[in-house]
Amino acid sequence: MLASKEILEFRRALSELERRVDQMHTEFGEYRYGQTQKMPEWDRLEKELLIFSRRKIFDLALSNERDRILFKFQNRKKIWLAWADEVHRAR
């Protein structure tokens, strides 16, 4: 029973991390189009993802889900940094 509780908590944590990655993408879009002046703090989210990625998980489906979210973050990070560069060059 303990393992299933841990798996459920891990699933919730994954879901929350993915939600935050999506939210960060929206915030960067607002930054890119001048709706906000402050660049989102992507580096803090990156640190949290790094710490989370080091957790041991023995469920293949959850491991694959974690990898998918980490990959999603890395791809979006490239986009965010390009947008930030674009904003800074325009100023």
Backbone bond lengths (Angstrom), bond angles and torsions (degrees), N, CA, C in turn:
res aa  C-N    CA-C-N  psi(-1)  N-CA   C-N-CA  omega(-1)  CA-C   N-CA-C  phi
1 M - - - 1.454 - - 1.527 111.21 -
2 L 1.318 116.96 -36.08 1.450 120.97 -179.66 1.524 111.03 -61.90
3 A 1.310 116.60 -41.10 1.463 120.44 -179.29 1.525 110.48 -61.98
4 S 1.324 117.79 -41.29 1.460 119.65 -179.36 1.530 110.97 -67.60
5 K 1.331 117.13 -32.96 1.459 120.41 176.33 1.532 109.93 -67.04
6 E 1.319 116.94 -42.28 1.464 121.10 177.48 1.529 110.89 -63.26
7 I 1.311 116.50 -40.60 1.465 120.81 178.90 1.520 110.30 -63.66
8 L 1.333 116.63 -42.86 1.457 120.89 178.57 1.533 110.61 -62.15
9 E 1.318 117.55 -43.57 1.462 121.38 177.94 1.528 110.82 -63.37
10 F 1.327 116.72 -39.70 1.457 121.13 178.94 1.527 110.37 -64.68
11 R 1.339 116.25 -41.95 1.470 120.51 177.13 1.524 111.01 -60.33
12 R 1.317 116.46 -44.60 1.468 120.48 179.33 1.529 110.47 -62.65
13 A 1.312 116.16 -42.29 1.464 120.22 179.69 1.534 110.39 -63.81
14 L 1.316 117.03 -41.39 1.465 120.71 177.28 1.521 111.13 -62.09
15 S 1.307 115.49 -44.11 1.460 120.84 179.71 1.525 110.32 -61.48
16 E 1.310 117.08 -42.98 1.464 121.85 179.29 1.531 111.03 -65.46
17 L 1.307 117.31 -41.50 1.468 120.18 178.16 1.524 111.53 -63.87
18 E 1.319 116.04 -42.02 1.467 118.27 179.05 1.523 110.45 -65.67
19 R 1.320 117.09 -39.04 1.462 120.99 177.29 1.532 109.93 -60.21
20 R 1.322 116.38 -41.47 1.461 120.55 -179.33 1.529 111.85 -68.77
21 V 1.335 117.49 -36.13 1.469 120.68 175.76 1.531 109.18 -62.81
22 D 1.331 117.03 -44.80 1.463 120.86 178.68 1.532 111.48 -64.13
23 Q 1.324 116.34 -40.69 1.461 121.00 178.01 1.527 110.46 -63.66
24 M 1.313 116.64 -41.73 1.464 121.25 178.97 1.526 110.10 -62.23
25 H 1.319 117.00 -37.18 1.460 121.04 178.75 1.534 109.94 -63.83
26 T 1.308 116.31 -41.74 1.464 120.98 177.42 1.527 110.52 -63.67
27 E 1.329 116.23 -43.49 1.462 120.58 179.65 1.529 111.29 -63.47
28 F 1.323 116.88 -38.12 1.461 119.80 177.40 1.525 111.09 -67.83
29 G 1.323 116.74 -34.91 1.462 119.63 175.16 1.517 111.25 -61.79
30 E 1.329 116.24 -41.36 1.464 120.66 177.18 1.528 110.68 -64.53
31 Y 1.303 116.44 -39.46 1.472 121.01 178.01 1.528 110.32 -65.17
32 R 1.308 115.81 -42.95 1.469 120.49 -178.22 1.525 111.40 -61.12
33 Y 1.339 116.49 -40.03 1.458 120.35 -176.34 1.523 113.08 -93.76
34 G 1.337 116.69 12.41 1.452 120.43 173.24 1.520 115.55 77.84
35 Q 1.317 117.69 12.36 1.462 120.26 178.62 1.522 111.43 -75.55
36 T 1.316 116.36 -18.26 1.457 122.60 174.41 1.527 107.96 -142.54
37 Q 1.306 116.52 149.56 1.458 120.60 -176.76 1.526 113.20 -96.18
38 K 1.317 116.35 -19.21 1.464 120.67 -176.57 1.533 110.35 -94.10
39 M 1.329 114.91 126.53 1.458 119.55 178.44 1.538 109.17 -70.78
40 P 1.331 117.95 133.41 1.472 120.89 178.56 1.526 112.01 -59.33
41 E 1.310 116.02 151.44 1.464 122.32 -177.46 1.535 111.13 -87.57
42 W 1.313 115.40 75.07 1.459 120.84 -178.37 1.522 111.70 -68.81
43 D 1.330 117.91 -28.34 1.457 120.45 -175.98 1.532 112.20 -67.67
44 R 1.314 117.55 -31.61 1.466 120.29 176.43 1.539 110.84 -67.18
45 L 1.325 115.80 -42.42 1.459 119.91 176.74 1.525 110.27 -64.02
46 E 1.310 117.08 -38.34 1.462 121.06 178.61 1.528 110.82 -61.15
47 K 1.324 117.39 -42.12 1.464 121.03 178.41 1.519 111.28 -63.16
48 E 1.332 116.22 -42.17 1.460 119.79 178.11 1.526 111.30 -63.19
49 L 1.320 116.53 -40.89 1.466 120.41 177.93 1.522 111.11 -64.96
50 L 1.311 116.30 -38.01 1.467 120.12 178.65 1.532 110.53 -63.37
51 I 1.306 116.34 -46.25 1.471 120.49 178.20 1.529 109.85 -61.83
52 F 1.326 116.17 -43.49 1.464 120.54 -179.72 1.526 111.30 -64.79
53 S 1.319 116.72 -35.67 1.472 120.44 -177.20 1.524 112.22 -67.03
54 R 1.319 116.44 -20.95 1.464 120.28 -178.99 1.520 113.24 -83.27
55 R 1.311 117.11 -8.95 1.461 119.78 179.94 1.528 109.85 -68.65
56 K 1.300 115.27 140.09 1.465 120.81 178.29 1.521 109.20 -76.51
57 I 1.327 114.95 134.41 1.468 120.51 175.22 1.522 107.50 -140.96
58 F 1.306 114.68 132.53 1.464 119.86 -175.88 1.522 112.53 -108.32
59 D 1.317 116.61 7.28 1.459 121.90 177.49 1.532 107.30 -98.62
60 L 1.320 116.80 119.15 1.462 121.25 -175.06 1.526 111.85 -61.70
61 A 1.322 117.44 -41.77 1.465 120.18 -179.09 1.526 111.06 -63.41
62 L 1.319 116.95 -42.42 1.465 120.10 178.34 1.519 111.54 -68.52
63 S 1.305 116.33 -37.75 1.459 120.25 177.09 1.528 110.57 -62.11
64 N 1.318 116.62 -42.70 1.465 121.02 177.68 1.527 111.39 -65.15
65 E 1.325 116.39 -38.87 1.462 121.39 178.54 1.538 110.06 -64.40
66 R 1.318 116.16 -43.76 1.469 120.54 177.63 1.526 109.84 -60.40
67 D 1.319 117.04 -45.87 1.462 120.92 179.62 1.526 111.59 -61.40
68 R 1.327 116.54 -37.90 1.464 121.24 179.08 1.533 110.59 -63.76
69 I 1.325 116.29 -42.90 1.460 120.52 -179.74 1.527 110.70 -68.41
70 L 1.313 117.30 -39.94 1.467 120.63 177.15 1.531 110.79 -63.66
71 F 1.320 116.28 -41.07 1.460 120.78 177.74 1.530 110.37 -64.58
72 K 1.324 115.87 -41.76 1.464 121.54 178.23 1.531 109.87 -59.75
73 F 1.324 116.39 -44.48 1.461 120.03 178.98 1.521 110.61 -61.30
74 Q 1.321 117.66 -46.52 1.464 120.73 -177.90 1.527 111.71 -62.39
75 N 1.323 117.08 -40.18 1.467 119.78 178.09 1.520 111.11 -66.23
76 R 1.322 115.96 -43.26 1.465 118.91 -179.92 1.528 111.07 -69.62
77 K 1.314 117.00 -32.77 1.468 120.03 177.98 1.526 110.09 -59.62
78 K 1.321 117.36 -41.12 1.463 120.93 176.82 1.525 110.58 -59.57
79 I 1.315 115.73 -42.54 1.466 120.94 178.45 1.528 109.85 -63.86
80 W 1.342 116.73 -47.00 1.466 120.91 -177.83 1.523 111.63 -60.35
81 L 1.320 116.24 -44.05 1.454 119.14 -179.11 1.527 111.35 -66.18
82 A 1.322 116.59 -35.20 1.469 119.89 175.85 1.527 109.97 -66.23
83 W 1.328 117.08 -41.43 1.465 120.81 177.97 1.523 110.62 -63.89
84 A 1.337 116.69 -43.22 1.470 120.45 -179.90 1.528 109.66 -62.08
85 D 1.315 116.73 -42.12 1.460 120.37 177.87 1.521 110.46 -62.63
86 E 1.311 116.57 -41.35 1.454 122.28 178.84 1.545 110.61 -61.41
87 V 1.310 116.93 -43.04 1.465 121.88 179.64 1.530 110.40 -65.55
88 H 1.319 116.77 -43.37 1.457 120.49 -177.97 1.529 111.98 -69.25
89 R 1.313 118.27 -34.32 1.456 120.80 176.39 1.522 111.52 -69.54
90 A 1.330 116.13 -31.83 1.472 120.60 -178.17 1.535 111.42 -74.79
91 R 1.310 117.71 -21.31 1.482 120.47 -176.94 1.480 112.60 -85.29
